[in-house]
Amino acid sequence: MLRRITQGRAAAVGVTLAAMTAFGVGTADAAGAQTGDGCQSGYLCLTVNDPSSPEMVPEGWSYTFDPALYAASIENLTSVTYCVHLESDLGIPLEVKPGEMEIPPRAVSSVEPAWNGVNCPL
């Protein structure tokens, strides 16, 4: 199921995910193994400051960051391609395929799963 969630602040994403964990949603057991950098399988992870605690978007979910989230890296540990919309993307999203990691720092305005699970719309 695709859910669209818009958060007023990037910090709210962490609070929302922490609350989900407290209620047993999206825990490490349900999501899979955790990598050495804090990212768990089943999530799109955006590393901001501390690599051990990235912002994690559950597979199939979309998030809008307002203001944009400055991510040092983006790692896709889901089974679908994610479309990452940057502040300066001119309407062409960055495609991050399953298992890929994008390292150059970027200002991310939103993320969403590819419409067919594979390709981002132009």
C-alpha positions in Angstrom: 0.0 0.0 0.0 1.3 3.4 -0.9 1.1 6.1 1.7 1.8 9.7 1.2 2.9 11.6 4.3 4.0 15.2 4.4 5.9 16.3 7.4 6.4 20.0 8.4 9.9 19.4 9.6 12.4 16.7 9.0 12.7 16.1 12.7 9.0 15.0 12.7 10.0 12.0 10.6 12.2 10.7 13.3 9.5 11.3 15.9 7.0 9.4 13.7 9.3 6.5 13.1 10.2 6.4 16.8 6.5 6.2 17.7 6.0 3.4 15.1 8.8 1.5 16.7 7.3 1.9 20.2 4.1 0.4 18.9 5.8 -2.5 17.2 5.6 -1.2 13.6 8.8 -1.1 11.6 11.0 -2.8 14.2 14.3 -4.4 13.3 12.6 -7.9 13.5 9.9 -6.9 11.0 12.1 -4.8 8.8 15.1 -7.1 8.6 18.8 -6.9 9.5 20.5 -3.6 10.3 23.6 -2.6 8.4 26.7 -1.2 10.1 25.7 2.4 9.3 22.3 2.1 11.1 20.2 1.5 8.0 17.8 -1.4 8.1 16.7 -3.6 5.2 13.2 -2.6 4.0 14.0 1.2 4.3 15.3 4.1 2.2 17.8 5.7 4.5 19.0 9.3 4.3 22.1 10.0 6.4 22.1 13.5 7.8 24.7 14.0 10.6 25.1 10.8 12.5 25.6 7.7 10.2 24.4 5.5 13.1 20.9 7.1 13.1 19.7 7.9 9.6 16.3 9.1 8.6 14.5 6.0 7.5 11.5 5.8 5.1 9.6 2.5 5.1 9.4 0.7 1.8 6.5 1.9 -0.3 6.1 5.2 1.6 6.6 8.7 0.3 7.9 11.7 2.4 8.1 15.4 1.8 10.7 17.3 3.7 9.9 21.0 4.3 12.4 22.5 4.6 14.5 20.2 2.4 16.7 17.7 4.2 20.4 17.9 3.6 21.5 14.3 3.2 25.1 13.3 3.2 24.2 9.9 1.6 21.1 8.0 0.4 20.9 4.2 0.7 18.1 2.1 -0.8 17.6 -1.2 1.1 14.2 -1.8 -0.3 13.0 -3.9 -3.3 11.8 -0.9 -5.3 13.4 2.0 -7.1 13.0 5.3 -5.2 12.6 8.7 -6.9 14.5 11.3 -4.9 13.4 14.9 -5.7 16.2 17.4 -5.0 15.8 21.1 -4.4 17.7 21.7 -7.7 16.5 18.7 -9.8 14.6 20.8 -12.4 11.8 18.3 -12.3 14.1 15.3 -13.0 14.3 13.0 -10.0 17.3 11.1 -9.0 16.6 7.3 -9.3 18.1 5.2 -6.5 17.7 1.5 -7.4 17.5 -1.3 -4.8 20.8 -1.9 -3.2 22.3 1.4 -4.4 23.9 4.2 -2.4 24.2 7.8 -3.5 27.0 9.6 -1.7 27.4 13.2 -2.9 25.6 15.5 -0.4 22.2 16.6 -1.6 19.3 18.8 -0.5 16.3 16.4 -0.7 12.8 17.9 -0.9 10.9 14.6 -1.2 11.2 10.8 -1.9 8.6 8.4 -3.4 8.7 4.9 -4.8 8.8 4.7 -8.5 5.3 4.5 -10.0 5.9 1.0 -11.4 8.5 0.0 -8.8 11.2 0.4 -11.4 11.3 3.8 -13.2 10.8 7.4 -12.1 8.5 9.6 -14.2 10.1 12.5 -16.1 
